[in-house]
Amino acid sequence: MTDFLTITETPGALLTVEQLGRMALRYSLAAEMAGGRRVLEVACGAGVGLGLLIGVARSLAACDYSTSTLALAHQSVGKQVMLTAADAQQLPYATGAFDLILSFEAIYYLPQPAAFLSECHRLLSSGGRLLVSTSNPHWPFFVPGALSVHYPSVPELAHLLQKAGFQNVALYGSLPVERSLSPLGAMRAQVRRLLLGIGIFRHDNALTRILKRLGYGTLTPLPPLLPASLRVVNPFHELTPLQPNRPDRRHRVLFALAEK
């Protein structure tokens, strides 16, 4: 059994401003849609983002493949969230049990993403929505992460969702590539690509922290739960609509929103 703890963002880990902002944006998007709904997060990791959903959703459940990361989530959320160990490709919930399903930065770890999306469709109520995020494989500085299987492009993601039975499929991009980088920005981009490519950031130690500061700038410890102060106002304004039949080469992160 693969243990994803080594690549999971856990409380206390030092994150770049961009990493923390990415996390805040995706859970702010979720919070915008979660009000009064039965919500499930698939591949919740250490549960850090659940802090923006507790008290917003009508009910909140979360699951992860790794029991090690779920143990950390238990420490943070206690009994406020129903946590379950589960395979995203075969989820242990009743048909129609949820109104909103979330899955962030996880689909590229799955050998069978189509099975995962079919499961999400099964679990959603009529009119229920699915929000997925993934790294963009066509981003100019893209480097695949450890343990990843396949990163779907915009057209692939749209096709997978439609094949699973979803309607009103919309694709968005966030974190656009700067069209003109400063000399320092260009240097940092090249350093990041080099360090990511050799996998040095898989470990958290004094050396990797120095290299992260060189490649990314200021680092911030990740809290056990995202506080309300990090919630992004009007988060959908941060997204750029994309053509579903065309690969995107400008944005670092892709979001897909679909309806049953």
Buried (B, 14 or more C-beta within 10 A) or exposed (E): EEEBBBBBBBBEBBBBEEBBBBBBBBBBBBBBBBEEBBBBBBBBBBBBBBBBBBEBBEBBBBBBBBEBBBBBBBEBBEEBBEBBEBBBBEBEBEEBBBBBBBBBBBBBBBEBBBBBBBBBBBBBBEEBBBBBBBBBBBBEEBBBBEEBEBBBBBBBBBBBBBEBBBEEBBBBBBBEBEEEEEEEEEEBBEBBBEBBEEEBBEEBEEEBEEBBEEBBEEBEEBBBBBEEEBBBEEBBEBBBEBEBEEEBBBBBBBBBBBBB
